[in-house]
Amino acid sequence: MQLDMLVVGAGFAGIYQLYKAREAGMTVRVLEAGEGVGGTWFWNRYPGARCDVESLDYSYSFCRELEEEWEWTERYASQSEILSYINHVVDRFDLRRDIQLDTRVASAHFDEDRALWSVRSEDGEHLEAKFLVMATGQLSVPQKPDLHGLDDFKGQWYHSARWPMEGVDFTGQRVVLIGTGSSGVQMTPIIAAQASQLTVLQRTANFSVPAHNMPFTPESLKAAKARYPERRAMGREAITGVFLNANTKTAAEMTEDERIAELEYRWKGAGGGFRMLRAFADLMSNLQTNHLVAEFARNKIHAVVKDPRKAEILSPKGDLPFGAKRLCVDSNYYDTFNQNHVDIVDVAIDPIVEATPSGIRTQTREFACDAIVFATGFDAMTGALKSIDIRGERGISLRDKWKDGPTSYLGISIAGFPNLFVIAGPGSPSALSNVVHSIETHVDWIMRLLRTAQTRQVRRIATLQEAEDGWVHRCVEEANKTLYPKAKSWYMGSNMEGKPRVFMAFVSGVPLYRALIEEVASNNYQGFELA
């Protein structure tokens, strides 16, 4: 079968791409590996899973009626509610008939003579399309547990990103949780409420800030919806694609009392969450300012966690800039460690050696348990793309091209791979922004490019190598103006052994990024060859 467009992935990105392609009159099919739509929200069903961007912003903006009719129940939506929302969108716009589930793509090869992508699934199905759009997500390939002896463990083990659909009841069990990124932070209070004993094994402490999540009242939701157009407009001009009331002053422009008042306001009064990252204009560029915020956060941890030993383990070390690793947003995470049956272990000092039939052994101790939970993260940004055998011009493999780190032009296209587009890919601001906003930005821009190509009867859209080189250089320059590269984070690939250390996002914000890609479009799609 030959299509105008083939889309890989049925999360937020793939669904919106399908909607826009069908609106343009294209024949299109979405291939999804899962049993249902939703992408990360289909797979990540772990206890406590919820979004760290507010519900009203973490949603599509393309349809005012959709905004009006959907009733969010909480400020930060849970996994189940977001999944319900995505399914509602799919059914409301009759998209399900063009989504093929349980189909994992094995290979995608570009046929240069016919300017078509030839795609095969793991089941052997063969499809062809003029354009291939990778909507595979930034955090979709879990880092597999690589623990010696795990096969000998007599209990059950689980990974946060492949949680059983029926759920898990830890009542009365002894549980070891490995990992304290966002998933581990969200799981900890929920598992602790069930387990007879919870031991959290932490390699690197990260900063977590209170979410101050709360249910919407009918009145508060109605008031928020009345201001939706204004809220969206302000989000478009905010660095993260979400309006968070940013302070325009640097720390040096404020008195000490003003600085403390600003931080307290954002920790409590302004509603917590990512608002902490907007406390000072130079928070992510000035190390002295960042130290001020980091010390404030460490003091908050020590004020909450009563056991000094636990508080010290949970407090990030002084060399980690606040916010340089993705900030965690929690509900009662630190308070949970005040419970006698909950402990935290620093495995940077006492490394994990192996699993045993009865639990986990570090260099100095063994932790007996009934269940092991891995919250060990993902092969971020590149994992899903490199898991597929993608070959472009002259048979070049994307895995080979990216062996020293991912490269792209605008975070959308890749030199040597014509007619292929990536939504929210490496080199875009997506990982540092409200990703739904960035998805809509990418898809809308791609569709304008394809309409231009159709008008000009173009069959092949290719990125020039010099354009890609220039964009990669620009991304590195922008990142080096900030503190982000100073942290060992998944933004840098540091969570994966052997992965090249390359900062994978455009850090300078949604408004500048949008201006740059619009400039490319207005200059006759500079950097592309339309043939």
C-alpha positions as CSV (number, residue, x, y, z in Angstrom):
1,M,0.0,0.0,0.0
2,Q,1.3,3.5,-0.9
3,L,0.3,6.4,1.3
4,D,1.0,10.2,1.3
5,M,2.2,10.0,4.8
6,L,3.1,7.3,7.4
7,V,3.3,8.3,11.0
8,V,5.1,6.2,13.7
9,G,3.6,6.6,17.2
10,A,0.1,7.4,18.5
11,G,0.9,9.7,21.4
12,F,0.1,13.4,21.4
13,A,2.4,14.0,18.4
14,G,1.2,11.2,16.2
15,I,-2.5,12.0,16.9
16,Y,-2.1,15.7,16.0
17,Q,-0.1,14.9,12.9
18,L,-2.8,12.5,11.8
19,Y,-5.5,15.2,12.4
20,K,-3.6,17.8,10.4
21,A,-2.6,15.5,7.5
22,R,-6.2,14.2,7.1
23,E,-7.4,17.9,7.2
24,A,-5.0,18.5,4.3
25,G,-6.6,15.7,2.3
26,M,-3.7,13.3,2.6
27,T,-3.9,9.6,2.8
28,V,-2.2,8.7,6.1
29,R,-1.8,5.9,8.6
30,V,-0.4,5.8,12.1
31,L,1.5,2.8,13.3
32,E,1.6,2.2,17.0
33,A,3.5,-0.5,18.9
34,G,1.1,-0.4,21.9
35,E,-2.3,-2.0,22.3
36,G,-3.9,1.5,22.7
37,V,-3.2,5.1,21.8
38,G,-1.6,7.5,24.2
39,G,2.2,7.0,23.8
40,T,3.9,7.6,27.1
41,W,0.6,7.8,28.9
42,F,-0.4,4.3,27.7
43,W,2.9,2.7,28.9
44,N,3.6,4.6,32.1
45,R,0.9,3.4,34.5
46,Y,3.0,3.2,37.6
47,P,1.5,4.3,41.0
48,G,1.3,8.1,41.2
49,A,2.0,8.8,37.6
50,R,0.9,12.2,36.6
51,C,2.0,15.2,34.4
52,D,4.3,17.8,35.8
53,V,2.9,20.5,33.5
54,E,-0.5,21.8,34.5
55,S,-3.5,20.1,32.8
56,L,-4.9,23.3,31.3
57,D,-1.6,23.7,29.4
58,Y,-0.7,20.1,28.8
59,S,-3.5,19.8,26.2
60,Y,-4.2,20.6,22.6
61,S,-5.0,24.2,21.7
62,F,-6.1,23.7,18.1
63,C,-9.8,23.4,18.9
64,R,-11.6,25.9,21.1
65,E,-14.6,23.6,21.4
66,L,-12.4,20.8,22.7
67,E,-11.0,23.1,25.3
68,E,-14.5,24.0,26.4
69,E,-16.0,20.5,26.6
70,W,-13.2,18.6,28.3
71,E,-13.4,18.8,32.1
72,W,-10.1,18.4,33.9
73,T,-10.5,17.3,37.5
74,E,-7.1,18.3,38.9
75,R,-4.5,20.9,38.5
76,Y,-1.9,18.3,37.5
77,A,-3.7,15.4,35.7
78,S,-3.1,11.8,36.5
79,Q,-2.0,9.2,33.9
80,S,-5.5,7.7,33.7
81,E,-7.1,11.1,33.1
82,I,-4.6,12.1,30.4
83,L,-5.1,8.7,28.7
84,S,-8.9,9.3,28.8
85,Y,-8.4,12.7,27.3
86,I,-6.3,11.4,24.4
87,N,-8.9,8.7,23.7
88,H,-11.6,11.3,23.7
89,V,-9.7,13.4,21.2
90,V,-9.2,10.3,18.9
91,D,-12.9,9.5,19.0
92,R,-14.1,13.0,18.8
93,F,-12.3,13.6,15.5
94,D,-12.8,10.1,14.2
95,L,-9.1,9.3,14.1
96,R,-9.1,5.7,15.2
97,R,-9.8,4.3,11.8
98,D,-6.4,5.4,10.6
99,I,-4.4,4.1,13.6
100,Q,-3.0,0.6,13.4
101,L,-2.2,-0.7,16.9
102,D,0.1,-3.6,17.9
103,T,2.4,-2.7,15.1
104,R,6.1,-2.2,15.9
105,V,8.2,-0.8,13.0
106,A,11.3,-2.8,12.3
107,S,12.8,-0.8,9.3
108,A,12.3,2.3,7.2
109,H,14.4,2.6,4.0
110,F,14.4,5.5,1.6
111,D,13.9,4.5,-2.1
112,E,15.9,7.2,-3.9
113,D,14.7,6.4,-7.4
114,R,11.0,6.7,-6.4
115,A,11.4,9.2,-3.6
116,L,9.4,6.9,-1.3
117,W,9.9,5.5,2.2
118,S,9.6,1.7,2.4
119,V,8.5,0.7,5.9
120,R,8.3,-2.9,7.3
121,S,6.8,-3.9,10.6
122,E,8.2,-6.7,12.8
123,D,5.3,-8.8,11.6
124,G,6.4,-8.4,8.0
125,E,3.8,-5.9,6.8
126,H,5.1,-3.6,4.0
127,L,3.9,-0.1,3.5
128,E,5.2,2.8,1.3
129,A,4.7,6.5,1.8
130,K,5.9,9.8,0.3
131,F,6.6,11.2,3.7
132,L,7.6,9.5,7.0
133,V,7.0,11.3,10.3
134,M,8.6,10.0,13.4
135,A,6.3,10.8,16.4
136,T,8.1,8.2,18.6
137,G,8.5,10.4,21.7
138,Q,11.4,11.6,23.8
139,L,10.9,9.1,26.6
140,S,9.6,5.9,25.1
141,V,12.4,3.4,25.2
142,P,12.9,2.2,28.9
143,Q,16.4,1.6,30.1
144,K,16.3,-2.2,30.7
145,P,17.3,-3.4,34.1
146,D,20.9,-4.8,33.7
147,L,21.3,-6.4,37.1
148,H,23.3,-9.5,37.6
149,G,21.2,-12.3,39.3
150,L,17.8,-10.7,38.5
151,D,16.6,-14.0,36.9
152,D,17.3,-15.7,40.3
153,F,15.2,-13.3,42.3
154,K,12.2,-15.2,43.8
155,G,9.9,-12.2,44.1
156,Q,8.4,-10.0,41.4
157,W,10.1,-7.1,39.7
158,Y,8.6,-4.2,37.7
159,H,9.7,-1.3,35.5
160,S,7.9,2.0,35.8
161,A,7.5,2.3,32.0
162,R,6.1,-1.2,31.5
163,W,3.7,-1.4,34.5
164,P,1.1,-4.2,34.5
165,M,-2.2,-2.9,33.1
166,E,-4.0,-4.5,36.0
167,G,-1.9,-2.6,38.5
168,V,0.2,-4.0,41.5
169,D,-0.9,-4.2,45.1
170,F,2.1,-3.9,47.5
171,T,0.1,-4.3,50.7
172,G,2.2,-5.9,53.4
173,Q,5.2,-6.4,51.1
174,R,8.9,-5.4,51.5
175,V,9.7,-3.3,48.4
176,V,13.0,-2.0,47.0
177,L,12.7,0.9,44.7
178,I,15.7,1.7,42.4
179,G,15.8,5.3,41.0
180,T,14.8,8.8,42.2
181,G,14.0,10.6,39.0
182,S,10.5,11.8,38.3
183,S,8.9,8.3,38.2
184,G,10.6,7.2,41.5
185,V,9.7,10.5,43.2
186,Q,6.0,10.1,42.2
187,M,5.9,6.4,43.1
188,T,7.5,6.7,46.6
189,P,4.6,8.1,48.6
190,I,2.1,5.7,46.9
191,I,4.1,2.5,47.4
192,A,5.0,3.6,51.0
193,A,1.3,3.8,51.8
194,Q,0.9,0.1,51.0
195,A,4.2,-1.6,51.7
196,S,5.3,-2.9,55.1
197,Q,8.8,-1.7,54.3
198,L,10.1,0.5,51.5
199,T,13.8,1.0,50.8
200,V,14.7,3.5,48.1
201,L,18.1,3.0,46.4
202,Q,19.4,6.4,45.1
203,R,22.5,6.9,43.0
204,T,22.2,10.7,42.5
205,A,19.9,13.0,44.5
206,N,17.9,15.5,42.4
207,F,15.9,18.5,43.4
208,S,12.1,18.1,43.8
209,V,9.7,20.9,44.4
210,P,6.1,20.7,45.7
211,A,3.3,20.5,43.1
212,H,0.6,21.9,45.4
213,N,-1.8,19.8,43.3
214,M,-5.5,20.3,44.0
215,P,-8.9,19.4,42.5
216,F,-10.6,21.9,40.3
217,T,-13.9,23.3,41.6
218,P,-16.6,24.0,38.9
219,E,-16.1,27.7,39.6
220,S,-12.3,27.6,39.3
221,L,-12.4,25.6,36.1
222,K,-15.0,27.8,34.5
223,A,-12.9,30.9,35.4
224,A,-9.8,29.3,33.9
225,K,-11.6,28.3,30.7
226,A,-12.9,31.9,30.3
227,R,-9.2,33.0,30.1
228,Y,-8.0,30.2,27.9
229,P,-7.2,32.3,24.8
230,E,-5.2,34.7,26.9
231,R,-3.5,31.8,28.7
232,R,-2.4,30.2,25.5
233,A,-1.2,33.5,24.0
234,M,1.0,34.2,27.1
235,G,2.3,30.6,26.9
236,R,3.4,31.1,23.3
237,E,5.6,34.0,24.5
238,A,7.0,32.2,27.5
239,I,10.4,30.4,27.3
240,T,8.9,27.0,28.1
241,G,5.6,27.4,26.2
242,V,3.8,27.8,29.6
243,F,3.1,31.1,31.3
244,L,4.7,30.9,34.7
245,N,4.9,34.5,35.9
246,A,8.6,34.9,35.3
247,N,10.6,37.3,37.4
248,T,12.5,39.7,35.1
249,K,15.0,40.7,37.7
250,T,18.4,39.0,38.3
251,A,19.2,38.0,41.9
252,A,21.8,40.8,42.0
253,E,19.1,43.4,41.4
254,M,17.2,42.4,44.5
255,T,18.0,42.7,48.2
256,E,18.5,39.6,50.3
257,D,15.1,39.9,51.9
258,E,13.5,40.3,48.4
259,R,15.3,37.2,47.1
260,I,14.1,35.1,50.0
261,A,10.6,36.4,49.7
262,E,10.6,35.6,46.0
263,L,11.7,32.0,46.7
264,E,9.2,31.5,49.4
265,Y,6.5,32.9,47.2
266,R,7.4,30.4,44.4
267,W,7.8,27.4,46.8
268,K,4.4,28.1,48.4
269,G,2.3,31.0,47.4
270,A,2.8,31.0,43.6
271,G,1.9,27.3,43.4
272,G,5.2,25.4,43.3
273,G,6.2,23.3,40.3
274,F,8.3,24.7,37.5
275,R,7.6,28.2,38.7
276,M,10.7,27.8,40.8
277,L,12.8,27.9,37.6
278,R,11.5,31.4,36.9
279,A,12.5,32.8,40.3
280,F,15.3,35.0,38.8
281,A,16.1,36.0,35.3
282,D,19.6,34.6,35.6
283,L,18.8,31.4,37.5
284,M,20.0,29.1,34.7
285,S,22.9,31.2,33.5
286,N,24.5,32.6,36.7
287,L,26.2,30.0,38.9
288,Q,26.1,32.3,42.0
289,T,22.3,32.9,41.6
290,N,21.8,29.2,41.0
291,H,23.7,28.3,44.2
292,L,21.4,30.6,46.1
293,V,18.3,28.7,44.8
294,A,19.9,25.3,45.4
295,E,20.8,26.1,49.0
296,F,17.3,27.4,49.6
297,A,15.9,24.0,48.3
298,R,18.4,22.0,50.3
299,N,17.3,23.9,53.4
300,K,13.7,23.0,52.6
301,I,14.6,19.3,52.4
302,H,16.3,19.4,55.8
303,A,13.4,21.3,57.3
304,V,10.9,18.6,56.2
305,V,13.0,15.4,56.7
306,K,13.5,14.9,60.4
307,D,16.3,12.3,60.3
308,P,19.6,14.2,59.4
309,R,21.0,11.1,57.7
310,K,18.1,10.7,55.4
311,A,17.9,14.5,54.7
312,E,21.6,14.6,53.8
313,I,21.2,11.7,51.3
314,L,18.2,13.3,49.8
315,S,19.9,16.7,49.4
316,P,21.6,17.1,46.0
317,K,25.3,17.7,46.1
318,G,26.7,21.2,45.7
319,D,28.0,20.6,42.2
320,L,24.5,20.0,40.7
321,P,22.9,23.2,39.5
322,F,19.3,23.6,40.5
323,G,17.2,22.7,37.4
324,A,20.0,21.4,35.2
325,K,18.6,17.9,35.6
326,R,14.9,17.9,34.9
327,L,13.2,19.2,38.0
328,C,11.0,16.7,39.8
329,V,7.5,17.9,40.9
330,D,6.1,16.0,43.8
331,S,3.3,15.5,46.3
332,N,4.6,14.6,49.8
333,Y,7.8,13.0,48.6
334,Y,10.2,14.3,51.3
335,D,7.5,13.8,54.0
336,T,7.3,10.2,53.2
337,F,10.8,9.6,54.5
338,N,9.7,10.6,58.0
339,Q,7.9,7.3,58.2
340,N,9.8,4.6,60.1
341,H,9.2,1.9,57.5
342,V,10.7,4.1,54.7
343,D,14.5,4.4,54.2
344,I,16.8,5.9,51.6
345,V,20.2,4.4,50.7
346,D,23.0,6.2,48.9
347,V,24.3,3.6,46.3
348,A,26.8,6.0,45.0
349,I,28.7,5.3,48.2
350,D,27.6,1.7,48.6
351,P,27.0,0.5,45.0
352,I,24.5,-2.2,44.0
353,V,26.3,-5.5,43.2
354,E,23.6,-7.9,42.2
355,A,20.1,-9.3,42.8
356,T,19.9,-12.4,45.0
357,P,17.1,-14.9,45.3
358,S,15.9,-12.9,48.3
359,G,16.6,-9.3,47.4
360,I,19.3,-6.8,46.4
361,R,22.9,-6.9,47.6
362,T,25.1,-3.8,47.7
363,Q,28.8,-3.9,48.5
364,T,28.2,-3.9,52.3
365,R,24.5,-5.0,52.8
366,E,21.7,-7.1,51.5
367,F,18.1,-5.8,51.4
368,A,15.6,-8.6,51.6
369,C,12.4,-7.9,49.7
370,D,9.3,-9.3,48.1
371,A,9.3,-6.9,45.1
372,I,11.8,-4.8,43.2
373,V,10.7,-1.7,41.3
374,F,13.0,-0.2,38.7
375,A,12.5,3.6,38.0
376,T,15.7,3.7,36.0
377,G,14.5,6.0,33.2
378,F,14.8,6.0,29.4
379,D,17.2,6.0,26.5
380,A,16.0,9.6,26.0
381,M,15.5,11.5,22.8
382,T,17.2,9.0,20.5
383,G,16.3,5.6,21.8
384,A,13.1,5.1,19.8
385,L,14.6,6.3,16.5
386,K,17.8,4.2,16.9
387,S,15.7,1.1,17.7
388,I,14.4,1.1,14.1
389,D,16.6,0.3,11.1
390,I,16.3,3.7,9.4
391,R,18.3,4.1,6.2
392,G,18.4,7.2,4.1
393,E,20.3,8.2,0.9
394,R,23.0,5.8,-0.3
395,G,21.8,3.4,2.4
396,I,23.3,5.5,5.3
397,S,22.1,4.2,8.6
398,L,20.7,6.7,11.2
399,R,22.4,4.6,13.9
400,D,25.8,5.2,12.2
401,K,25.1,8.9,11.6
402,W,24.2,9.4,15.2
403,K,27.0,7.2,16.7
404,D,28.7,10.4,18.2
405,G,25.4,11.9,19.2
406,P,22.2,13.1,17.5
407,T,22.2,15.8,14.8
408,S,19.3,17.5,13.1
409,Y,18.2,20.7,11.4
410,L,15.7,22.6,13.5
411,G,15.0,19.5,15.5
412,I,12.7,18.5,12.7
413,S,14.7,17.0,9.8
414,I,18.0,15.1,9.3
415,A,20.5,15.6,6.5
416,G,20.7,12.5,4.3
417,F,17.1,11.4,5.1
418,P,14.8,13.2,2.7
419,N,11.1,13.3,3.2
420,L,11.5,12.3,6.9
421,F,10.5,14.5,9.7
422,V,10.8,14.2,13.5
423,I,8.4,15.7,15.9
424,A,9.9,17.1,19.1
425,G,13.2,15.6,18.2
426,P,16.8,16.3,19.3
427,G,17.8,19.9,18.6
428,S,14.3,21.3,19.4
429,P,13.2,22.9,22.7
430,S,10.6,20.2,23.3
431,A,12.3,18.5,26.2
432,L,12.6,21.8,28.1
433,S,9.1,23.0,27.2
434,N,5.4,22.1,27.4
435,V,5.8,19.3,24.9
436,V,2.2,19.5,23.6
437,H,2.8,23.2,22.6
438,S,6.0,22.2,20.9
439,I,4.3,19.3,19.1
440,E,1.6,21.6,17.7
441,T,4.4,24.1,16.6
442,H,6.3,21.3,14.8
443,V,3.3,19.7,13.1
444,D,1.9,23.0,11.9
445,W,5.2,24.0,10.5
446,I,5.8,20.7,8.8
447,M,2.3,20.8,7.2
448,R,3.0,24.3,5.8
449,L,6.2,23.0,4.3
450,L,4.3,20.1,2.7
451,R,1.7,22.4,1.3
452,T,4.5,24.4,-0.3
453,A,6.0,21.3,-1.7
454,Q,2.6,20.2,-3.2
455,T,2.1,23.6,-4.8
456,R,5.5,23.4,-6.4
457,Q,5.1,19.7,-7.4
458,V,8.1,18.8,-5.2
459,R,8.7,15.1,-4.6
460,R,11.8,15.3,-2.5
461,I,12.5,17.5,0.5
462,A,16.1,17.2,1.7
463,T,18.1,19.0,4.4
464,L,21.4,20.4,3.4
465,Q,24.3,19.2,5.4
466,E,25.7,22.7,6.0
467,A,22.3,23.7,7.4
468,E,22.3,20.8,9.8
469,D,25.9,21.6,10.8
470,G,25.0,25.2,11.5
471,W,22.0,24.3,13.6
472,V,24.0,21.8,15.7
473,H,26.6,24.5,16.3
474,R,23.9,27.0,17.2
475,C,22.4,24.5,19.7
476,V,25.8,23.9,21.3
477,E,26.4,27.7,21.6
478,E,23.1,28.3,23.2
479,A,23.5,25.5,25.7
480,N,27.0,26.7,26.7
481,K,25.4,30.0,27.7
482,T,23.6,28.1,30.4
483,L,24.2,25.7,33.3
484,Y,22.5,22.8,31.7
485,P,25.6,21.0,30.4
486,K,27.1,21.0,33.9
487,A,24.8,18.3,35.1
488,K,24.9,14.6,34.3
489,S,21.4,14.3,33.1
490,W,19.3,12.5,30.5
491,Y,19.4,15.8,28.6
492,M,23.1,14.9,28.0
493,G,22.6,11.1,27.7
494,S,24.5,10.6,31.0
495,N,21.9,8.1,32.3
496,M,22.9,5.6,29.6
497,E,26.3,3.8,29.8
498,G,28.2,4.3,26.5
499,K,25.9,6.9,25.1
500,P,27.6,10.0,23.7
501,R,27.5,13.0,26.0
502,V,25.8,15.6,23.8
503,F,23.3,18.2,25.1
504,M,20.2,17.2,23.0
505,A,17.9,20.2,23.3
506,F,17.6,23.8,22.1
507,V,17.7,25.7,25.4
508,S,16.9,29.3,24.5
509,G,13.2,28.9,24.6
510,V,10.0,28.5,22.5
511,P,9.6,32.2,21.3
512,L,13.2,32.4,19.9
513,Y,12.9,28.9,18.4
514,R,9.6,29.8,16.7
515,A,11.1,33.0,15.3
516,L,14.0,31.0,13.9
517,I,11.9,28.4,12.2
518,E,9.5,31.0,10.8
519,E,12.6,32.9,9.4
520,V,13.6,29.6,7.6
521,A,10.1,29.3,6.1
522,S,10.0,33.0,5.0
523,N,13.4,32.6,3.3
524,N,12.0,30.0,0.9
525,Y,12.7,27.2,3.4
526,Q,16.4,28.0,3.7
527,G,18.5,25.0,4.4
528,F,16.2,22.6,2.5
529,E,16.5,21.4,-1.1
530,L,13.0,21.1,-2.6
531,A,13.4,19.0,-5.8
